[in-house]
């Protein structure tokens, strides 16, 4: 009887561990809906190289949302990014800037929001007008090599 109780206890412990690992992997992957109370913002970029859906949206290093969609605007021929920002971050001035940044030298791409000084704030469906596109390492190396060759 004692051995059976021990086996049941170990089985329950393993089941709890597997459920904890499953929950952790879902949270890390960004598949779960973390903040359902959010609002959408849009931004247009000339180059969205490396940015993916579910990338982070940060302000001052703090994650405030995520990228929910990336598509091509047929009128302006630029990339349109749809972002979902947490509802409790309703203080973004209308003249804020969105930049595509890289975590580290070759890390993942994310959007960094720099706040402006306008008293009017962004609301659901607004567009961030001032954007800075992604820096593509290959283009930078190409420009450097072209400048070096032209000098000689």
Phi and psi restraints in degrees (value plus and minus 20) as a CYANA .aco file:
   2 UNK   PHI     -86.2   -46.2
   2 UNK   PSI     -58.0   -18.0
   3 UNK   PHI     -86.7   -46.7
   3 UNK   PSI     -60.3   -20.3
   4 UNK   PHI     -83.7   -43.7
   4 UNK   PSI     -60.5   -20.5
   5 UNK   PHI     -84.0   -44.0
   5 UNK   PSI     -60.7   -20.7
   6 UNK   PHI     -84.0   -44.0
   6 UNK   PSI     -62.7   -22.7
   7 UNK   PHI     -84.6   -44.6
   7 UNK   PSI     -60.8   -20.8
   8 UNK   PHI     -84.8   -44.8
   8 UNK   PSI     -61.2   -21.2
   9 UNK   PHI     -82.7   -42.7
   9 UNK   PSI     -63.4   -23.4
  10 UNK   PHI     -85.7   -45.7
  10 UNK   PSI     -60.6   -20.6
  11 UNK   PHI     -82.4   -42.4
  11 UNK   PSI     -63.2   -23.2
  12 UNK   PHI     -84.6   -44.6
  12 UNK   PSI     -59.2   -19.2
  13 UNK   PHI     -83.7   -43.7
  13 UNK   PSI     -63.4   -23.4
  14 UNK   PHI     -85.3   -45.3
  14 UNK   PSI     -60.0   -20.0
  15 UNK   PHI     -83.1   -43.1
  15 UNK   PSI     -61.9   -21.9
  16 UNK   PHI     -84.3   -44.3
  16 UNK   PSI     -59.2   -19.2
  17 UNK   PHI     -84.5   -44.5
  17 UNK   PSI     -62.0   -22.0
  18 UNK   PHI     -85.7   -45.7
  18 UNK   PSI     -60.2   -20.2
  19 UNK   PHI     -84.6   -44.6
  19 UNK   PSI     -58.2   -18.2
  20 UNK   PHI     -84.8   -44.8
  20 UNK   PSI     -61.9   -21.9
  21 UNK   PHI     -84.5   -44.5
  21 UNK   PSI     -59.6   -19.6
  22 UNK   PHI     -83.4   -43.4
  22 UNK   PSI     -65.3   -25.3
  23 UNK   PHI     -83.4   -43.4
  23 UNK   PSI     -62.5   -22.5
  24 UNK   PHI     -82.9   -42.9
  24 UNK   PSI     -63.4   -23.4
  25 UNK   PHI     -86.9   -46.9
  25 UNK   PSI     -55.0   -15.0
  26 UNK   PHI     -87.6   -47.6
  26 UNK   PSI     -59.0   -19.0
  27 UNK   PHI     -88.3   -48.3
  27 UNK   PSI     -61.2   -21.2
  28 UNK   PHI     -88.0   -48.0
  28 UNK   PSI     -57.6   -17.6
  29 UNK   PHI     -93.8   -53.8
  29 UNK   PSI     -38.0     2.0
  30 UNK   PHI      62.5   102.5
  30 UNK   PSI      -8.4    31.6
  31 UNK   PHI     -94.0   -54.0
  31 UNK   PSI     -55.5   -15.5
  32 UNK   PHI     -92.4   -52.4
  32 UNK   PSI     130.7   170.7
  33 UNK   PHI    -101.7   -61.7
  33 UNK   PSI      78.4   118.4
  34 UNK   PHI     -92.7   -52.7
  34 UNK   PSI     -73.4   -33.4
  35 UNK   PHI    -142.0  -102.0
  35 UNK   PSI      85.9   125.9
  36 UNK   PHI    -101.9   -61.9
  36 UNK   PSI     -41.7    -1.7
  37 UNK   PHI    -109.0   -69.0
  37 UNK   PSI      71.2   111.2
  38 UNK   PHI    -166.7  -126.7
  38 UNK   PSI     152.6   192.6
  39 UNK   PHI    -153.4  -113.4
  39 UNK   PSI     137.5   177.5
  40 UNK   PHI    -118.6   -78.6
  40 UNK   PSI     119.7   159.7
  41 UNK   PHI    -146.9  -106.9
  41 UNK   PSI     133.3   173.3
  42 UNK   PHI    -142.7  -102.7
  42 UNK   PSI     129.2   169.2
  43 UNK   PHI    -165.9  -125.9
  43 UNK   PSI     123.9   163.9
  44 UNK   PHI    -131.8   -91.8
  44 UNK   PSI     108.4   148.4
  45 UNK   PHI    -144.2  -104.2
  45 UNK   PSI     126.6   166.6
  46 UNK   PHI     -91.9   -51.9
  46 UNK   PSI     -53.9   -13.9
  47 UNK   PHI    -161.2  -121.2
  47 UNK   PSI     101.1   141.1
  48 UNK   PHI    -132.2   -92.2
  48 UNK   PSI       6.7    46.7
  49 UNK   PHI     -75.6   -35.6
  49 UNK   PSI     104.3   144.3
  50 UNK   PHI      69.9   109.9
  50 UNK   PSI     -34.9     5.1
  51 UNK   PHI     -98.4   -58.4
  51 UNK   PSI     117.3   157.3
  52 UNK   PHI    -146.6  -106.6
  52 UNK   PSI     143.9   183.9
  53 UNK   PHI     -83.9   -43.9
  53 UNK   PSI     123.0   163.0
  54 UNK   PHI      56.2    96.2
  54 UNK   PSI      -8.2    31.8
  55 UNK   PHI     -89.0   -49.0
  55 UNK   PSI     135.5   175.5
  56 UNK   PHI     -94.1   -54.1
  56 UNK   PSI     130.7   170.7
  57 UNK   PHI    -137.4   -97.4
  57 UNK   PSI     101.7   141.7
  58 UNK   PHI    -143.6  -103.6
  58 UNK   PSI     138.3   178.3
  59 UNK   PHI    -160.4  -120.4
  59 UNK   PSI     102.7   142.7
  60 UNK   PHI      36.9    76.9
  60 UNK   PSI      13.2    53.2
  61 UNK   PHI      63.8   103.8
  61 UNK   PSI     -22.1    17.9
  62 UNK   PHI    -123.2   -83.2
  62 UNK   PSI     110.3   150.3
  63 UNK   PHI     -90.5   -50.5
  63 UNK   PSI     102.6   142.6
  64 UNK   PHI    -138.0   -98.0
  64 UNK   PSI     -21.5    18.5
  65 UNK   PHI     158.1   198.1
  65 UNK   PSI    -184.4  -144.4
  66 UNK   PHI    -170.0  -130.0
  66 UNK   PSI     140.4   180.4
  67 UNK   PHI    -101.6   -61.6
  67 UNK   PSI     107.6   147.6
  68 UNK   PHI    -125.9   -85.9
  68 UNK   PSI     -42.9    -2.9
  69 UNK   PHI    -176.7  -136.7
  69 UNK   PSI     127.8   167.8
  70 UNK   PHI    -153.9  -113.9
  70 UNK   PSI     103.8   143.8
  71 UNK   PHI    -168.0  -128.0
  71 UNK   PSI     152.6   192.6
  72 UNK   PHI    -117.2   -77.2
  72 UNK   PSI     109.0   149.0
  73 UNK   PHI    -102.8   -62.8
  73 UNK   PSI      97.5   137.5
  74 UNK   PHI     -93.0   -53.0
  74 UNK   PSI     -39.4     0.6
  75 UNK   PHI    -101.7   -61.7
  75 UNK   PSI     -66.2   -26.2
  76 UNK   PHI    -121.8   -81.8
  76 UNK   PSI     -25.0    15.0
  77 UNK   PHI      37.4    77.4
  77 UNK   PSI      17.9    57.9
  78 UNK   PHI    -141.5  -101.5
  78 UNK   PSI     145.2   185.2
  79 UNK   PHI    -103.8   -63.8
  79 UNK   PSI     112.9   152.9
  80 UNK   PHI    -126.6   -86.6
  80 UNK   PSI     107.5   147.5
  81 UNK   PHI    -129.9   -89.9
  81 UNK   PSI     108.3   148.3
  82 UNK   PHI    -121.6   -81.6
  82 UNK   PSI     105.2   145.2
  83 UNK   PHI    -137.1   -97.1
  83 UNK   PSI     123.4   163.4
  84 UNK   PHI    -128.3   -88.3
  84 UNK   PSI      96.1   136.1
  85 UNK   PHI    -130.0   -90.0
  85 UNK   PSI     119.9   159.9
  86 UNK   PHI     -78.4   -38.4
  86 UNK   PSI     119.2   159.2
  87 UNK   PHI     -81.9   -41.9
  87 UNK   PSI     -49.5    -9.5
  88 UNK   PHI     -93.7   -53.7
  88 UNK   PSI     -28.4    11.6
  89 UNK   PHI    -122.1   -82.1
  89 UNK   PSI      47.3    87.3
  90 UNK   PHI    -121.7   -81.7
  90 UNK   PSI       8.6    48.6
  91 UNK   PHI    -133.7   -93.7
  91 UNK   PSI      -8.1    31.9
  92 UNK   PHI     -93.2   -53.2
  92 UNK   PSI      99.3   139.3
  93 UNK   PHI     -84.2   -44.2
  93 UNK   PSI     134.2   174.2
  94 UNK   PHI     -85.6   -45.6
  94 UNK   PSI     -42.2    -2.2
  95 UNK   PHI    -119.3   -79.3
  95 UNK   PSI       7.3    47.3
  96 UNK   PHI     -88.2   -48.2
  96 UNK   PSI     138.0   178.0
  97 UNK   PHI    -134.3   -94.3
  97 UNK   PSI     117.1   157.1
  98 UNK   PHI    -132.3   -92.3
  98 UNK   PSI     108.1   148.1
  99 UNK   PHI    -146.7  -106.7
  99 UNK   PSI     122.8   162.8
 100 UNK   PHI    -109.5   -69.5
 100 UNK   PSI      97.0   137.0
 101 UNK   PHI    -135.8   -95.8
 101 UNK   PSI     145.8   185.8
 102 UNK   PHI    -138.8   -98.8
 102 UNK   PSI     112.6   152.6
 103 UNK   PHI     -97.9   -57.9
 103 UNK   PSI      87.6   127.6
 104 UNK   PHI      59.1    99.1
 104 UNK   PSI    -183.7  -143.7
 105 UNK   PHI     -96.4   -56.4
 105 UNK   PSI     -66.4   -26.4
 106 UNK   PHI    -145.5  -105.5
 106 UNK   PSI       7.5    47.5
 107 UNK   PHI    -100.8   -60.8
 107 UNK   PSI    -187.0  -147.0
 108 UNK   PHI     -92.4   -52.4
 108 UNK   PSI     134.1   174.1
 109 UNK   PHI    -111.2   -71.2
 109 UNK   PSI     126.1   166.1
 110 UNK   PHI    -170.5  -130.5
 110 UNK   PSI     149.3   189.3
 111 UNK   PHI    -123.5   -83.5
 111 UNK   PSI     108.3   148.3
 112 UNK   PHI    -127.9   -87.9
 112 UNK   PSI     108.8   148.8
 113 UNK   PHI    -121.0   -81.0
 113 UNK   PSI     105.9   145.9
 114 UNK   PHI    -128.2   -88.2
 114 UNK   PSI     108.0   148.0
 115 UNK   PHI     -98.5   -58.5
 115 UNK   PSI     129.8   169.8
 116 UNK   PHI    -120.1   -80.1
 116 UNK   PSI    -177.9  -137.9
 117 UNK   PHI    -140.6  -100.6
 117 UNK   PSI     -13.6    26.4
 118 UNK   PHI     -89.0   -49.0
 118 UNK   PSI     127.0   167.0
 119 UNK   PHI    -100.6   -60.6
 119 UNK   PSI     -44.6    -4.6
 120 UNK   PHI     -96.5   -56.5
 120 UNK   PSI     119.4   159.4
 121 UNK   PHI    -128.7   -88.7
 121 UNK   PSI     137.9   177.9
 122 UNK   PHI     -95.6   -55.6
 122 UNK   PSI     120.4   160.4
 123 UNK   PHI    -144.4  -104.4
 123 UNK   PSI    -199.2  -159.2
 124 UNK   PHI     -77.5   -37.5
 124 UNK   PSI     105.3   145.3
 125 UNK   PHI      70.8   110.8
 125 UNK   PSI     -21.2    18.8
 126 UNK   PHI     -94.1   -54.1
 126 UNK   PSI     141.5   181.5
 127 UNK   PHI    -133.4   -93.4
 127 UNK   PSI     112.2   152.2
 128 UNK   PHI    -103.1   -63.1
 128 UNK   PSI      93.9   133.9
 129 UNK   PHI    -100.2   -60.2
 129 UNK   PSI     -58.0   -18.0
 130 UNK   PHI    -110.1   -70.1
 130 UNK   PSI      90.4   130.4
 131 UNK   PHI    -149.9  -109.9
 131 UNK   PSI     136.9   176.9
 132 UNK   PHI    -147.8  -107.8
 132 UNK   PSI     100.9   140.9
 133 UNK   PHI     -91.8   -51.8
 133 UNK   PSI     152.2   192.2
 134 UNK   PHI     -88.3   -48.3
 134 UNK   PSI     122.4   162.4
 135 UNK   PHI    -109.9   -69.9
 135 UNK   PSI      99.1   139.1
 136 UNK   PHI    -117.1   -77.1
 136 UNK   PSI      99.4   139.4
 137 UNK   PHI     -80.5   -40.5
 137 UNK   PSI     -56.9   -16.9
 138 UNK   PHI     -84.5   -44.5
 138 UNK   PSI     -60.4   -20.4
 139 UNK   PHI     -84.9   -44.9
 139 UNK   PSI     -59.7   -19.7
 140 UNK   PHI     -84.7   -44.7
 140 UNK   PSI     -63.4   -23.4
 141 UNK   PHI     -85.4   -45.4
 141 UNK   PSI     -60.9   -20.9
 142 UNK   PHI     -81.4   -41.4
 142 UNK   PSI     -62.7   -22.7
 143 UNK   PHI     -84.8   -44.8
 143 UNK   PSI     -60.0   -20.0
 144 UNK   PHI     -84.2   -44.2
 144 UNK   PSI     -65.9   -25.9
 145 UNK   PHI     -85.4   -45.4
 145 UNK   PSI     -58.7   -18.7
 146 UNK   PHI     -85.6   -45.6
 146 UNK   PSI     -60.0   -20.0
 147 UNK   PHI     -84.9   -44.9
 147 UNK   PSI     -60.3   -20.3
 148 UNK   PHI     -85.5   -45.5
 148 UNK   PSI     -61.3   -21.3
 149 UNK   PHI     -89.0   -49.0
 149 UNK   PSI     -60.5   -20.5
 150 UNK   PHI     -86.5   -46.5
 150 UNK   PSI     -49.5    -9.5
 151 UNK   PHI     -91.0   -51.0
 151 UNK   PSI     -50.0   -10.0
